[in-house]
Amino acid sequence: MACAIGSCAGCVVKTIENGEAKYRRVCVDGPVFPAEILPEFA
């Protein structure tokens, strides 16, 4: 089970922001992200 406080980074998703690839933690930065920053939907 993941930690749910952002220290284990077990819940990261890849995002594209300002043309740059970044990894955001779902438990801290999410759980909802705009579809336009997710590579699967961009």
Secondary structure as the mmCIF struct_conf table of DSSP 4:
data_model
#
loop_
_struct_conf.conf_type_id
_struct_conf.id
_struct_conf.beg_label_comp_id
_struct_conf.beg_label_asym_id
_struct_conf.beg_label_seq_id
_struct_conf.end_label_comp_id
_struct_conf.end_label_asym_id
_struct_conf.end_label_seq_id
BEND BEND1 ALA A 4 CYS A 8
TURN_TY1_P TURN_TY1_P1 GLY A 10 CYS A 11
STRN STRN1 VAL A 12 GLU A 17
TURN_TY1_P TURN_TY1_P2 ASN A 18 GLY A 19
STRN STRN2 GLU A 20 ARG A 25
HELX_RH_AL_P HELX_RH_AL_P1 VAL A 26 ASP A 29
BEND BEND2 PRO A 31 PRO A 31
HELX_RH_3T_P HELX_RH_3T_P1 ALA A 35 ILE A 37
BEND BEND3 LEU A 38 LEU A 38
TURN_TY1_P TURN_TY1_P3 PRO A 39 PHE A 41
#
